Amino acid sequence: MRYVYLTLNWVFGAIFLLTGGLAFVESPLAGLCMFTIAALLLPPIRKFVYSKTNKEISGMTRAISIFVLFSVFGLFMDQASDRREQKLAAQQVLKKAEKAVQLQQENVDYFNSNRETIISSIKKALAENDHQAVISQSKKYLVSGDKELEQLNVQAKTEKLLTELKSIPVKEYEKNRKLYRQLLEMNPDNEQYKDKVAFYAGKIEEEKQKQIAAQERQKKIETQFSAWNGSHINLERVIKDSMNDPKSYKHVETLYWDRGDHLIIRTTFRGKNAFGAVVKNSVKAKVSLYGGQVLQILDQ
């Protein structure tokens, strides 16, 4: 049994020693953890430590130490892996940036060598109202900083947006404002675009206030009705006051129509008539917009 124990110590000690050497390249701290575990297992090292300290580490202490060191090893390796991935990502970003710069320079060189041909082609496309072709061709060479090219690009974008605006109804305030903002960004001194942006911004605010007012109005109207069965509270009270047997009243349905300055309410209900029979009936009334006061019985 003693020889089996020694053999296992040698085998695992050698494995951890080799692992430490490999891990040291990736993470020195992780490698040191493996070297320490190997030192706790390999008999010659244990014998050397004992000869110097005259103290022997118990099996339990070594087992706990190995477990802790192995856990720390995993932590260090994870950190090293994260650093490696970050480094690779940074290298890829740098490589893409360098490639983009190189491509831009190639485009600048090509434009400078073929400026007249490119400008002529773009002007021809603009004359034919092929705005997208102008935008695509000019965008590629804008990095050159050529002023005429920039002007042609802005002109094509402006004309394209103006064409798009012709098909958008005036009532689509948000879409109109968005496009006129784009026009104003490209043409900051254009007073017409400034006025349009301000106009549609005002319309959007008006619509917002109308929605708020409508919501508040609807809430006030809804307070006239029972949250339980939807009956109109004041009209139901009037109906019951006019019945022979108010206790027999059973609400069926209540509908209303908003007439601007008042509401029309129609309540359908069941109740006993003068002969004691349960019948279905309805009452239509005009009520005030706020407060729900019954102003007039229109039909019953």
BALOBA-1460 file (C-alpha; in Angstrom, 3 decimals):
// residues 300
<rec num="1" residu="m" x="0.000" y="0.000" z="0.000"/>
<rec num="2" residu="r" x="2.902" y="2.318" z="0.817"/>
<rec num="3" residu="y" x="4.361" y="1.813" z="-2.662"/>
<rec num="4" residu="v" x="0.990" y="2.543" z="-4.296"/>
<rec num="5" residu="y" x="0.762" y="5.755" z="-2.265"/>
<rec num="6" residu="l" x="4.295" y="6.805" z="-3.303"/>
<rec num="7" residu="t" x="3.604" y="5.942" z="-6.934"/>
<rec num="8" residu="l" x="0.450" y="8.085" z="-6.971"/>
<rec num="9" residu="n" x="2.366" y="10.964" z="-5.411"/>
<rec num="10" residu="w" x="5.033" y="10.690" z="-8.111"/>
<rec num="11" residu="v" x="2.488" y="10.442" z="-10.950"/>
<rec num="12" residu="f" x="0.236" y="13.304" z="-9.846"/>
<rec num="13" residu="g" x="3.202" y="15.376" z="-8.737"/>
<rec num="14" residu="a" x="4.726" y="15.060" z="-12.204"/>
<rec num="15" residu="i" x="1.386" y="15.888" z="-13.860"/>
<rec num="16" residu="f" x="0.938" y="19.043" z="-11.770"/>
<rec num="17" residu="l" x="4.564" y="20.019" z="-12.371"/>
<rec num="18" residu="l" x="4.100" y="19.721" z="-16.142"/>
<rec num="19" residu="t" x="0.770" y="21.539" z="-15.963"/>
<rec num="20" residu="g" x="2.427" y="24.330" z="-13.995"/>
<rec num="21" residu="g" x="5.075" y="24.729" z="-16.682"/>
<rec num="22" residu="l" x="2.443" y="25.032" z="-19.390"/>
<rec num="23" residu="a" x="0.219" y="27.330" z="-17.319"/>
<rec num="24" residu="f" x="3.139" y="29.577" z="-16.356"/>
<rec num="25" residu="v" x="3.288" y="30.872" z="-19.935"/>
<rec num="26" residu="e" x="-0.379" y="31.903" z="-19.772"/>
<rec num="27" residu="s" x="-0.452" y="33.030" z="-16.142"/>
<rec num="28" residu="p" x="2.619" y="32.999" z="-13.866"/>
<rec num="29" residu="l" x="0.416" y="32.969" z="-10.758"/>
<rec num="30" residu="a" x="-1.543" y="29.969" z="-12.040"/>
<rec num="31" residu="g" x="1.739" y="28.216" z="-12.812"/>
<rec num="32" residu="l" x="3.012" y="28.858" z="-9.275"/>
<rec num="33" residu="c" x="-0.147" y="27.233" z="-7.891"/>
<rec num="34" residu="m" x="0.593" y="24.074" z="-9.873"/>
<rec num="35" residu="f" x="4.255" y="24.102" z="-8.839"/>
<rec num="36" residu="t" x="3.204" y="24.355" z="-5.189"/>
<rec num="37" residu="i" x="0.803" y="21.424" z="-5.564"/>
<rec num="38" residu="a" x="3.585" y="19.396" z="-7.196"/>
<rec num="39" residu="a" x="5.895" y="20.280" z="-4.295"/>
<rec num="40" residu="l" x="3.290" y="18.982" z="-1.846"/>
<rec num="41" residu="l" x="3.151" y="15.662" z="-3.712"/>
<rec num="42" residu="l" x="6.646" y="14.825" z="-4.978"/>
<rec num="43" residu="p" x="8.567" y="12.775" z="-2.353"/>
<rec num="44" residu="p" x="12.043" y="14.348" z="-2.947"/>
<rec num="45" residu="i" x="10.727" y="17.857" z="-2.370"/>
<rec num="46" residu="r" x="8.780" y="16.817" z="0.709"/>
<rec num="47" residu="k" x="11.906" y="15.075" z="2.029"/>
<rec num="48" residu="f" x="14.001" y="18.181" z="1.391"/>
<rec num="49" residu="v" x="11.525" y="20.439" z="3.220"/>
<rec num="50" residu="y" x="11.454" y="18.004" z="6.155"/>
<rec num="51" residu="s" x="15.263" y="18.001" z="6.354"/>
<rec num="52" residu="k" x="15.320" y="21.789" z="6.586"/>
<rec num="53" residu="t" x="12.362" y="22.339" z="8.912"/>
<rec num="54" residu="n" x="12.152" y="19.016" z="10.736"/>
<rec num="55" residu="k" x="8.381" y="19.303" z="10.281"/>
<rec num="56" residu="e" x="6.181" y="16.997" z="8.259"/>
<rec num="57" residu="i" x="2.933" y="18.220" z="6.695"/>
<rec num="58" residu="s" x="0.013" y="15.919" z="7.500"/>
<rec num="59" residu="g" x="-2.027" y="14.275" z="4.765"/>
<rec num="60" residu="m" x="-5.159" y="16.268" z="5.709"/>
<rec num="61" residu="t" x="-3.268" y="19.580" z="5.563"/>
<rec num="62" residu="r" x="-1.818" y="18.683" z="2.183"/>
<rec num="63" residu="a" x="-5.253" y="17.665" z="0.832"/>
<rec num="64" residu="i" x="-6.843" y="20.947" z="1.946"/>
<rec num="65" residu="s" x="-3.908" y="22.936" z="0.574"/>
<rec num="66" residu="i" x="-4.121" y="21.155" z="-2.787"/>
<rec num="67" residu="f" x="-7.882" y="21.813" z="-3.000"/>
<rec num="68" residu="v" x="-7.438" y="25.533" z="-2.231"/>
<rec num="69" residu="l" x="-4.514" y="25.905" z="-4.630"/>
<rec num="70" residu="f" x="-6.403" y="24.121" z="-7.396"/>
<rec num="71" residu="s" x="-9.382" y="26.466" z="-6.916"/>
<rec num="72" residu="v" x="-7.106" y="29.514" z="-7.006"/>
<rec num="73" residu="f" x="-5.434" y="28.063" z="-10.105"/>
<rec num="74" residu="g" x="-8.818" y="27.979" z="-11.855"/>
<rec num="75" residu="l" x="-9.472" y="31.594" z="-10.892"/>
<rec num="76" residu="f" x="-6.113" y="32.764" z="-12.245"/>
<rec num="77" residu="m" x="-6.608" y="30.823" z="-15.479"/>
<rec num="78" residu="d" x="-10.071" y="32.374" z="-15.981"/>
<rec num="79" residu="q" x="-8.590" y="35.826" z="-15.501"/>
<rec num="80" residu="a" x="-5.814" y="35.030" z="-17.949"/>
<rec num="81" residu="s" x="-8.365" y="33.772" z="-20.467"/>
<rec num="82" residu="d" x="-10.385" y="36.984" z="-20.122"/>
<rec num="83" residu="r" x="-7.252" y="39.062" z="-20.656"/>
<rec num="84" residu="r" x="-6.369" y="37.041" z="-23.732"/>
<rec num="85" residu="e" x="-9.847" y="37.504" z="-25.210"/>
<rec num="86" residu="q" x="-9.754" y="41.241" z="-24.504"/>
<rec num="87" residu="k" x="-6.357" y="41.487" z="-26.142"/>
<rec num="88" residu="l" x="-7.571" y="39.604" z="-29.216"/>
<rec num="89" residu="a" x="-10.668" y="41.806" z="-29.421"/>
<rec num="90" residu="a" x="-8.538" y="44.939" z="-29.168"/>
<rec num="91" residu="q" x="-6.238" y="43.623" z="-31.885"/>
<rec num="92" residu="q" x="-9.208" y="42.919" z="-34.147"/>
<rec num="93" residu="v" x="-10.608" y="46.419" z="-33.580"/>
<rec num="94" residu="l" x="-7.204" y="47.923" z="-34.322"/>
<rec num="95" residu="k" x="-6.866" y="45.788" z="-37.431"/>
<rec num="96" residu="k" x="-10.291" y="46.876" z="-38.695"/>
<rec num="97" residu="a" x="-9.478" y="50.510" z="-37.957"/>
<rec num="98" residu="e" x="-6.187" y="50.262" z="-39.834"/>
<rec num="99" residu="k" x="-7.954" y="48.590" z="-42.740"/>
<rec num="100" residu="a" x="-10.620" y="51.316" z="-42.763"/>
<rec num="101" residu="v" x="-7.953" y="54.036" z="-42.761"/>
<rec num="102" residu="q" x="-6.145" y="52.280" z="-45.582"/>
<rec num="103" residu="l" x="-9.366" y="51.981" z="-47.594"/>
<rec num="104" residu="q" x="-10.158" y="55.654" z="-47.005"/>
<rec num="105" residu="q" x="-6.720" y="56.650" z="-48.202"/>
<rec num="106" residu="e" x="-7.142" y="54.496" z="-51.305"/>
<rec num="107" residu="n" x="-10.471" y="56.212" z="-52.001"/>
<rec num="108" residu="v" x="-8.884" y="59.645" z="-51.514"/>
<rec num="109" residu="d" x="-6.024" y="58.780" z="-53.863"/>
<rec num="110" residu="y" x="-8.425" y="57.417" z="-56.465"/>
<rec num="111" residu="f" x="-10.653" y="60.486" z="-56.226"/>
<rec num="112" residu="n" x="-7.734" y="62.880" z="-56.544"/>
<rec num="113" residu="s" x="-6.554" y="61.013" z="-59.629"/>
<rec num="114" residu="n" x="-10.012" y="60.839" z="-61.234"/>
<rec num="115" residu="r" x="-11.746" y="63.894" z="-59.795"/>
<rec num="116" residu="e" x="-13.099" y="65.351" z="-63.030"/>
<rec num="117" residu="t" x="-14.569" y="62.039" z="-64.177"/>
<rec num="118" residu="i" x="-16.186" y="61.325" z="-60.796"/>
<rec num="119" residu="i" x="-17.633" y="64.839" z="-60.414"/>
<rec num="120" residu="s" x="-18.970" y="64.729" z="-63.976"/>
<rec num="121" residu="s" x="-20.638" y="61.356" z="-63.344"/>
<rec num="122" residu="i" x="-22.227" y="62.619" z="-60.118"/>
<rec num="123" residu="k" x="-23.521" y="65.793" z="-61.790"/>
<rec num="124" residu="k" x="-25.049" y="63.731" z="-64.577"/>
<rec num="125" residu="a" x="-26.863" y="61.504" z="-62.063"/>
<rec num="126" residu="l" x="-28.096" y="64.601" z="-60.219"/>
<rec num="127" residu="a" x="-29.423" y="66.122" z="-63.445"/>
<rec num="128" residu="e" x="-31.353" y="62.884" z="-64.027"/>
<rec num="129" residu="n" x="-32.786" y="63.112" z="-60.468"/>
<rec num="130" residu="d" x="-31.064" y="59.862" z="-59.536"/>
<rec num="131" residu="h" x="-30.501" y="61.103" z="-56.005"/>
<rec num="132" residu="q" x="-29.586" y="57.739" z="-54.509"/>
<rec num="133" residu="a" x="-26.830" y="57.228" z="-57.078"/>
<rec num="134" residu="v" x="-25.409" y="60.661" z="-56.262"/>
<rec num="135" residu="i" x="-25.499" y="59.946" z="-52.538"/>
<rec num="136" residu="s" x="-23.846" y="56.535" z="-52.912"/>
<rec num="137" residu="q" x="-21.099" y="57.723" z="-55.264"/>
<rec num="138" residu="s" x="-20.269" y="60.907" z="-53.378"/>
<rec num="139" residu="k" x="-20.351" y="59.272" z="-49.931"/>
<rec num="140" residu="k" x="-17.470" y="57.012" z="-50.899"/>
<rec num="141" residu="y" x="-15.167" y="59.983" z="-51.540"/>
<rec num="142" residu="l" x="-16.376" y="62.505" z="-48.939"/>
<rec num="143" residu="v" x="-13.313" y="61.687" z="-46.848"/>
<rec num="144" residu="s" x="-11.290" y="63.613" z="-49.432"/>
<rec num="145" residu="g" x="-12.763" y="66.849" z="-48.062"/>
<rec num="146" residu="d" x="-13.607" y="68.148" z="-51.541"/>
<rec num="147" residu="k" x="-16.074" y="71.052" z="-51.111"/>
<rec num="148" residu="e" x="-17.838" y="70.619" z="-54.448"/>
<rec num="149" residu="l" x="-18.347" y="66.945" z="-53.732"/>
<rec num="150" residu="e" x="-19.806" y="67.771" z="-50.311"/>
<rec num="151" residu="q" x="-22.186" y="70.291" z="-51.879"/>
<rec num="152" residu="l" x="-23.395" y="67.770" z="-54.449"/>
<rec num="153" residu="n" x="-23.959" y="65.215" z="-51.688"/>
<rec num="154" residu="v" x="-25.998" y="67.697" z="-49.631"/>
<rec num="155" residu="q" x="-27.949" y="68.806" z="-52.694"/>
<rec num="156" residu="a" x="-28.888" y="65.224" z="-53.573"/>
<rec num="157" residu="k" x="-29.956" y="64.443" z="-50.004"/>
<rec num="158" residu="t" x="-31.958" y="67.672" z="-49.849"/>
<rec num="159" residu="e" x="-33.780" y="67.020" z="-53.119"/>
<rec num="160" residu="k" x="-34.483" y="63.429" z="-52.114"/>
<rec num="161" residu="l" x="-36.023" y="64.524" z="-48.792"/>
<rec num="162" residu="l" x="-38.092" y="67.228" z="-50.492"/>
<rec num="163" residu="t" x="-39.422" y="64.642" z="-52.945"/>
<rec num="164" residu="e" x="-40.308" y="62.343" z="-50.058"/>
<rec num="165" residu="l" x="-42.060" y="65.182" z="-48.213"/>
<rec num="166" residu="k" x="-44.399" y="65.770" z="-51.153"/>
<rec num="167" residu="s" x="-46.007" y="62.370" z="-50.545"/>
<rec num="168" residu="i" x="-46.452" y="62.845" z="-46.788"/>
<rec num="169" residu="p" x="-49.764" y="64.371" z="-45.606"/>
<rec num="170" residu="v" x="-49.466" y="67.550" z="-43.547"/>
<rec num="171" residu="k" x="-51.267" y="65.846" z="-40.650"/>
<rec num="172" residu="e" x="-48.388" y="63.409" z="-40.164"/>
<rec num="173" residu="y" x="-46.688" y="65.958" z="-37.951"/>
<rec num="174" residu="e" x="-43.968" y="63.765" z="-36.438"/>
<rec num="175" residu="k" x="-42.764" y="62.398" z="-39.772"/>
<rec num="176" residu="n" x="-42.743" y="65.881" z="-41.324"/>
<rec num="177" residu="r" x="-40.835" y="67.342" z="-38.397"/>
<rec num="178" residu="k" x="-38.250" y="64.549" z="-38.550"/>
<rec num="179" residu="l" x="-37.543" y="65.107" z="-42.248"/>
<rec num="180" residu="y" x="-37.431" y="68.896" z="-41.952"/>
<rec num="181" residu="r" x="-34.982" y="68.520" z="-39.074"/>
<rec num="182" residu="q" x="-32.723" y="66.510" z="-41.371"/>
<rec num="183" residu="l" x="-33.031" y="69.218" z="-44.006"/>
<rec num="184" residu="l" x="-32.187" y="71.905" z="-41.459"/>
<rec num="185" residu="e" x="-29.117" y="69.994" z="-40.260"/>
<rec num="186" residu="m" x="-27.791" y="69.975" z="-43.821"/>
<rec num="187" residu="n" x="-28.956" y="73.525" z="-44.557"/>
<rec num="188" residu="p" x="-28.679" y="75.379" z="-41.212"/>
<rec num="189" residu="d" x="-29.237" y="78.839" z="-42.741"/>
<rec num="190" residu="n" x="-32.469" y="77.958" z="-44.552"/>
<rec num="191" residu="e" x="-35.280" y="79.998" z="-42.966"/>
<rec num="192" residu="q" x="-38.023" y="77.949" z="-44.617"/>
<rec num="193" residu="y" x="-36.790" y="74.759" z="-42.994"/>
<rec num="194" residu="k" x="-36.517" y="76.528" z="-39.639"/>
<rec num="195" residu="d" x="-40.135" y="77.689" z="-39.945"/>
<rec num="196" residu="k" x="-41.302" y="74.198" z="-40.928"/>
<rec num="197" residu="v" x="-39.567" y="72.584" z="-37.959"/>
<rec num="198" residu="a" x="-41.123" y="75.154" z="-35.624"/>
<rec num="199" residu="f" x="-44.547" y="74.724" z="-37.268"/>
<rec num="200" residu="y" x="-44.624" y="70.952" z="-36.891"/>
<rec num="201" residu="a" x="-43.165" y="71.116" z="-33.384"/>
<rec num="202" residu="g" x="-46.070" y="73.395" z="-32.470"/>
<rec num="203" residu="k" x="-48.590" y="71.047" z="-34.069"/>
<rec num="204" residu="i" x="-47.154" y="68.084" z="-32.175"/>
<rec num="205" residu="e" x="-47.450" y="70.008" z="-28.910"/>
<rec num="206" residu="e" x="-51.054" y="70.965" z="-29.772"/>
<rec num="207" residu="e" x="-51.912" y="67.311" z="-30.413"/>
<rec num="208" residu="k" x="-50.268" y="66.336" z="-27.156"/>
<rec num="209" residu="q" x="-52.315" y="68.887" z="-25.226"/>
<rec num="210" residu="k" x="-55.487" y="67.766" z="-27.019"/>
<rec num="211" residu="q" x="-54.807" y="64.169" z="-26.014"/>
<rec num="212" residu="i" x="-54.225" y="65.200" z="-22.402"/>
<rec num="213" residu="a" x="-57.452" y="67.230" z="-22.394"/>
<rec num="214" residu="a" x="-59.376" y="64.366" z="-24.009"/>
<rec num="215" residu="q" x="-58.066" y="61.902" z="-21.425"/>
<rec num="216" residu="e" x="-59.003" y="64.216" z="-18.553"/>
<rec num="217" residu="r" x="-62.431" y="64.775" z="-20.107"/>
<rec num="218" residu="q" x="-62.967" y="61.031" z="-20.485"/>
<rec num="219" residu="k" x="-62.019" y="60.451" z="-16.853"/>
<rec num="220" residu="k" x="-64.595" y="63.035" z="-15.729"/>
<rec num="221" residu="i" x="-67.263" y="61.385" z="-17.875"/>
<rec num="222" residu="e" x="-66.427" y="57.938" z="-16.524"/>
<rec num="223" residu="t" x="-66.999" y="59.124" z="-12.944"/>
<rec num="224" residu="q" x="-70.726" y="59.412" z="-13.798"/>
<rec num="225" residu="f" x="-70.970" y="55.651" z="-14.275"/>
<rec num="226" residu="s" x="-70.842" y="52.757" z="-11.842"/>
<rec num="227" residu="a" x="-67.546" y="50.885" z="-11.954"/>
<rec num="228" residu="w" x="-69.449" y="47.738" z="-10.983"/>
<rec num="229" residu="n" x="-72.059" y="47.397" z="-13.751"/>
<rec num="230" residu="g" x="-71.636" y="50.490" z="-15.944"/>
<rec num="231" residu="s" x="-74.969" y="52.081" z="-15.027"/>
<rec num="232" residu="h" x="-75.368" y="55.855" z="-14.965"/>
<rec num="233" residu="i" x="-75.610" y="56.692" z="-11.268"/>
<rec num="234" residu="n" x="-77.873" y="59.764" z="-11.447"/>
<rec num="235" residu="l" x="-80.176" y="58.431" z="-14.176"/>
<rec num="236" residu="e" x="-80.593" y="55.166" z="-12.296"/>
<rec num="237" residu="r" x="-81.643" y="57.148" z="-9.232"/>
<rec num="238" residu="v" x="-84.272" y="59.040" z="-11.296"/>
<rec num="239" residu="i" x="-85.566" y="55.794" z="-12.775"/>
<rec num="240" residu="k" x="-85.936" y="54.155" z="-9.369"/>
<rec num="241" residu="d" x="-87.764" y="57.224" z="-8.006"/>
<rec num="242" residu="s" x="-90.349" y="56.862" z="-10.759"/>
<rec num="243" residu="m" x="-90.914" y="53.102" z="-10.330"/>
<rec num="244" residu="n" x="-93.778" y="51.442" z="-8.466"/>
<rec num="245" residu="d" x="-91.318" y="49.004" z="-6.890"/>
<rec num="246" residu="p" x="-87.774" y="50.441" z="-6.874"/>
<rec num="247" residu="k" x="-86.437" y="47.282" z="-5.217"/>
<rec num="248" residu="s" x="-87.367" y="45.277" z="-8.327"/>
<rec num="249" residu="y" x="-84.991" y="47.353" z="-10.486"/>
<rec num="250" residu="k" x="-82.355" y="45.268" z="-12.335"/>
<rec num="251" residu="h" x="-79.870" y="47.014" z="-14.583"/>
<rec num="252" residu="v" x="-79.399" y="45.437" z="-18.032"/>
<rec num="253" residu="e" x="-77.336" y="47.851" z="-20.123"/>
<rec num="254" residu="t" x="-76.304" y="51.494" z="-20.330"/>
<rec num="255" residu="l" x="-75.052" y="53.243" z="-23.451"/>
<rec num="256" residu="y" x="-74.042" y="56.847" z="-23.934"/>
<rec num="257" residu="w" x="-73.294" y="59.281" z="-26.749"/>
<rec num="258" residu="d" x="-70.995" y="62.260" z="-26.332"/>
<rec num="259" residu="r" x="-72.622" y="65.355" z="-27.838"/>
<rec num="260" residu="g" x="-69.867" y="67.807" z="-26.989"/>
<rec num="261" residu="d" x="-71.545" y="69.926" z="-24.307"/>
<rec num="262" residu="h" x="-73.734" y="67.128" z="-22.918"/>
<rec num="263" residu="l" x="-74.253" y="63.355" z="-22.954"/>
<rec num="264" residu="i" x="-77.170" y="61.269" z="-24.158"/>
<rec num="265" residu="i" x="-77.721" y="58.263" z="-21.896"/>
<rec num="266" residu="r" x="-79.889" y="55.234" z="-22.607"/>
<rec num="267" residu="t" x="-80.392" y="52.775" z="-19.788"/>
<rec num="268" residu="t" x="-82.155" y="49.438" z="-20.285"/>
<rec num="269" residu="f" x="-83.493" y="47.725" z="-17.165"/>
<rec num="270" residu="r" x="-86.027" y="45.256" z="-15.795"/>
<rec num="271" residu="g" x="-88.570" y="45.975" z="-13.088"/>
<rec num="272" residu="k" x="-92.142" y="45.375" z="-11.957"/>
<rec num="273" residu="n" x="-94.901" y="47.414" z="-13.557"/>
<rec num="274" residu="a" x="-98.172" y="48.536" z="-11.952"/>
<rec num="275" residu="f" x="-99.565" y="45.006" z="-12.347"/>
<rec num="276" residu="g" x="-96.596" y="43.360" z="-10.619"/>
<rec num="277" residu="a" x="-95.208" y="41.817" z="-13.800"/>
<rec num="278" residu="v" x="-91.457" y="42.047" z="-14.468"/>
<rec num="279" residu="v" x="-90.950" y="43.875" z="-17.768"/>
<rec num="280" residu="k" x="-88.006" y="45.204" z="-19.739"/>
<rec num="281" residu="n" x="-87.876" y="48.945" z="-20.330"/>
<rec num="282" residu="s" x="-85.464" y="51.692" z="-21.306"/>
<rec num="283" residu="v" x="-85.056" y="55.383" z="-20.614"/>
<rec num="284" residu="k" x="-83.136" y="57.903" z="-22.703"/>
<rec num="285" residu="a" x="-82.030" y="61.151" z="-21.085"/>
<rec num="286" residu="k" x="-79.883" y="64.222" z="-21.626"/>
<rec num="287" residu="v" x="-77.343" y="64.762" z="-18.852"/>
<rec num="288" residu="s" x="-74.716" y="67.409" z="-18.139"/>
<rec num="289" residu="l" x="-71.189" y="66.734" z="-19.337"/>
<rec num="290" residu="y" x="-69.616" y="67.138" z="-15.916"/>
<rec num="291" residu="g" x="-71.443" y="65.952" z="-12.837"/>
<rec num="292" residu="g" x="-73.955" y="63.905" z="-14.819"/>
<rec num="293" residu="q" x="-77.045" y="65.829" z="-13.698"/>
<rec num="294" residu="v" x="-80.171" y="64.659" z="-15.535"/>
<rec num="295" residu="l" x="-81.286" y="67.656" z="-17.617"/>
<rec num="296" residu="q" x="-84.117" y="66.119" z="-19.609"/>
<rec num="297" residu="i" x="-85.874" y="62.792" z="-20.106"/>
<rec num="298" residu="l" x="-86.025" y="62.270" z="-23.853"/>
<rec num="299" residu="d" x="-87.718" y="58.901" z="-24.124"/>
<rec num="300" residu="q" x="-89.113" y="56.252" z="-21.797"/>
